Each structure stands twice: as C-alpha cells, then as structure tokens.
Amino acid sequence: MLKQYKTQTNVGVGAGIVAQVVGVSMLNSSSSDERAVLGVLVLLIGFVLFLWGCGCYAKAKGYSGFLGILGLLSLPGLVILACLSDRHKEGALSRKGPEKAVHDDLSALERLSALREKGVLTEEEFVQKKTELFR
C-alpha cells in the first residue's frame, strides 16, 4: 500500500463515517427544518469524504481511483476494496524500494553494456534486453 495515500484514506473514510453518523443523528433528532437541512448537509459531506477515502484506498492498492465508487455501497464497498490484492506488494518496487530498484536497473544496464562492448551481445540483442529491462 502506498504511504502517500494511506493518510488520505484514513482521513477520508474515518471522517466520512463520523460525518455520516452525525448527519443521521441530526436528522433523527431534528425538531426544526433548519436542523434537518444542516443534518442533510453534514450527511452529504460525510458521503463525499467517504467516497474520496475509498478512491484513495483503491489508488493506494494500485488500482484506479474510480474504484472508489464502491463507496456507494457504504461499508460493504469498503470491505470489497479491502479484499482486493495489493498490487504494490506484488511488484518489485515495494519489495526493494524505489531507490534499490533504480540502482538494480542501472547495474543491469551497465552489465549489458559491458557485454555488448566485449562482443558477447550484438547491438540488436542489447537493444532487446534493454527494452525488456525498462518495461
């Protein structure tokens, strides 16, 4: 899970749930139209925050932020997002870290270049291996 989205996910989902609960309780205990309108407003803000948090959660797991639309299902949608595999755990960047992955790629490129200079690889083989390396 990407750290840059983790905080946004927690804020969006957490604040969204709290705002929805507050909005519903304001609606249920409203004795005036003004308080009911305020309750609806708080409820809608909570709903938007929750959707945004679900979108950040999807991005943090390596999916499109549009999967945040699962937030329309409320907590079942969040459970579905939680069940999705984390694509970043499956990739090399999460295991090695971005700096290590870049260093490994540069080392591999240097080795390929040395093999080309020694005549072990042809120019076409070098280009093919380089292309595979940076996919």
Secondary structure, DSSP 8 states (H G I E B T S, - for coil): --HHHHHHHHHHHHHHHHHHHHHHHHHHT--SHHHHHHHHHHHHHHHHHHHHHHHHHHHHTTS-GGGGGGGGG-HHHHHHHHHS--HHHHSHHHHH-HHHHHHHHHHHHHHHHHHHHHTSS-HHHHHHHHHHHT-
